[in-house]
Amino acid sequence: MSFRENLDFTTPWGKLALTVLGMLAEIYIDNLREETSKGKRARARKGLWNGSIPLGYCRGLCSRCEDPNGEDYCSSFGTSDLNHDYPEVPLIPHPIETVAVALAFNWYATGRCGDAVEAERLNAYGYRLPDGREFQLRTKGLPGRYAPGPFSKSSDRI
């Protein structure tokens, strides 16, 4: 029984009302799915991303960087912005993460190593900047959910 509508779903009219409400909810969900897909396609056509920023990319807003792999990791952190199309900022390659993506792609393309070996190799790889600073490659992390860290065979951020 619904207290808000004061419907009794054990009666024939109540069952009819429940069926109609269910159909309306289904139509609403189908329409929402359709509109969401349209929005995602439109963003993709503009060269924008959908969802979290993937590993290997950042917004390029270096002067006000909020990327999990920004401060103490990115060589461009705190410098002038590489991207000036705010607020519809297309993604640009992250200076260090792109190395991890390229290595993972090349190792995967050879077919000679699986996810666990690839993660091990990424974690062991030291990347040196021209100024001499060295970094261990790491996952992207997701603010509020998990911090950047080592790769694993089940890393969803590779």
C-alpha positions as CSV (number, residue, x, y, z in Angstrom):
1,M,0.0,0.0,0.0
2,S,1.3,3.5,-0.8
3,F,0.7,5.9,2.0
4,R,1.3,9.0,-0.1
5,E,-1.3,8.2,-2.8
6,N,-3.4,6.2,-0.4
7,L,-3.7,3.3,-2.9
8,D,-4.5,-0.2,-2.0
9,F,-2.5,-2.5,-4.4
10,T,-4.6,-5.5,-3.4
11,T,-7.6,-4.2,-5.2
12,P,-8.1,-4.3,-9.0
13,W,-7.9,-0.5,-9.3
14,G,-4.9,-0.4,-7.0
15,K,-3.1,-3.0,-9.2
16,L,-3.9,-1.0,-12.3
17,A,-2.5,2.1,-10.6
18,L,0.7,0.2,-9.7
19,T,1.1,-1.0,-13.3
20,V,0.6,2.5,-14.7
21,L,3.1,4.0,-12.2
22,G,5.6,1.2,-13.1
23,M,5.2,2.0,-16.8
24,L,5.7,5.7,-16.2
25,A,8.8,5.0,-14.2
26,E,10.2,2.8,-17.0
27,I,9.5,5.5,-19.6
28,Y,11.3,8.1,-17.4
29,I,14.3,5.8,-17.0
30,D,14.4,5.1,-20.8
31,N,14.2,8.8,-21.6
32,L,16.9,9.6,-19.0
33,R,19.2,6.9,-20.6
34,E,18.6,8.3,-24.1
35,E,19.3,11.9,-23.0
36,T,22.4,10.9,-21.1
37,S,23.7,9.1,-24.2
38,K,23.0,12.1,-26.3
39,G,25.0,14.3,-23.9
40,K,27.9,11.9,-23.9
41,R,28.0,11.8,-27.7
42,A,27.9,15.6,-27.9
43,R,30.8,15.9,-25.4
44,A,32.8,13.3,-27.4
45,R,32.1,15.2,-30.7
46,K,33.5,18.3,-29.0
47,G,36.7,16.4,-28.0
48,L,35.7,16.4,-24.3
49,W,35.8,13.4,-22.0
50,N,33.0,11.5,-20.2
51,G,33.6,10.5,-16.6
52,S,36.8,10.7,-14.7
53,I,39.9,12.0,-16.5
54,P,41.7,8.9,-17.8
55,L,45.3,8.0,-17.0
56,G,47.7,9.8,-19.4
57,Y,45.6,13.0,-19.5
58,C,45.0,16.2,-17.5
59,R,43.2,19.5,-17.9
60,G,46.4,21.4,-18.5
61,L,45.4,24.0,-15.9
62,C,48.9,23.9,-14.4
63,S,48.7,27.2,-12.4
64,R,45.7,25.9,-10.4
65,C,46.2,22.1,-10.8
66,E,43.9,19.8,-8.8
67,D,44.9,16.6,-10.6
68,P,45.8,13.8,-8.1
69,N,49.0,13.4,-10.1
70,G,49.8,17.1,-10.0
71,E,51.8,18.5,-7.1
72,D,55.1,16.6,-6.3
73,Y,54.6,14.5,-9.4
74,C,54.0,16.6,-12.5
75,S,56.9,18.6,-14.0
76,S,54.4,21.3,-15.1
77,F,52.7,21.8,-11.8
78,G,52.4,25.5,-10.8
79,T,53.6,26.7,-14.2
80,S,51.5,28.7,-16.7
81,D,48.4,26.9,-18.0
82,L,48.9,24.7,-21.1
83,N,45.2,24.9,-21.8
84,H,43.1,28.1,-22.1
85,D,39.7,26.9,-23.2
86,Y,38.2,27.1,-19.7
87,P,35.5,25.9,-18.7
88,E,35.1,23.5,-21.7
89,V,38.7,22.3,-21.3
90,P,39.8,19.5,-23.7
91,L,42.2,17.1,-22.1
92,I,45.9,17.3,-22.9
93,P,48.6,14.6,-22.4
94,H,50.0,14.5,-18.8
95,P,53.8,14.9,-18.9
96,I,54.5,11.8,-16.9
97,E,51.4,9.6,-17.1
98,T,51.8,9.4,-20.9
99,V,55.0,7.5,-20.3
100,A,53.1,4.9,-18.3
101,V,50.4,4.7,-20.9
102,A,52.9,4.3,-23.8
103,L,54.9,1.6,-21.9
104,A,51.8,-0.3,-21.0
105,F,50.5,-0.1,-24.6
106,N,53.8,-1.3,-26.1
107,W,54.2,-4.2,-23.6
108,Y,50.6,-5.2,-24.2
109,A,51.0,-5.0,-28.0
110,T,53.9,-7.5,-27.9
111,G,51.6,-10.0,-26.3
112,R,54.5,-11.3,-24.2
113,C,53.2,-10.2,-20.8
114,G,49.9,-10.2,-18.9
115,D,48.4,-7.6,-16.6
116,A,50.4,-8.7,-13.5
117,V,53.7,-8.6,-15.3
118,E,52.8,-5.3,-16.9
119,A,51.9,-3.8,-13.5
120,E,55.2,-5.1,-12.0
121,R,57.2,-3.5,-14.8
122,L,55.4,-0.2,-14.5
123,N,56.0,-0.1,-10.7
124,A,59.7,-0.8,-11.2
125,Y,60.1,1.8,-13.9
126,G,61.8,5.0,-12.8
127,Y,61.2,8.1,-15.0
128,R,63.8,10.8,-15.0
129,L,63.0,14.4,-16.0
130,P,65.5,16.6,-17.9
131,D,66.2,18.5,-14.6
132,G,67.3,15.2,-12.9
133,R,64.2,14.5,-10.8
134,E,63.1,10.9,-10.8
135,F,59.6,9.5,-10.4
136,Q,58.0,6.1,-9.9
137,L,55.1,5.8,-12.2
138,R,51.7,5.5,-10.4
139,T,48.0,5.2,-11.0
140,K,45.8,8.3,-11.4
141,G,43.8,8.0,-8.2
142,L,40.4,9.5,-7.8
143,P,39.9,12.4,-5.3
144,G,37.6,11.3,-2.5
145,R,37.8,7.6,-3.4
146,Y,41.5,6.5,-3.5
147,A,44.9,8.1,-3.7
148,P,47.4,7.6,-6.6
149,G,49.5,4.5,-6.0
150,P,51.3,1.5,-7.5
151,F,49.8,-0.4,-10.4
152,S,48.3,-3.8,-9.9
153,K,47.0,-6.5,-12.3
154,S,43.5,-5.2,-11.5
155,S,44.2,-1.5,-11.7
156,D,41.2,0.1,-13.4
157,R,43.2,3.2,-14.1
158,I,45.9,1.8,-16.4
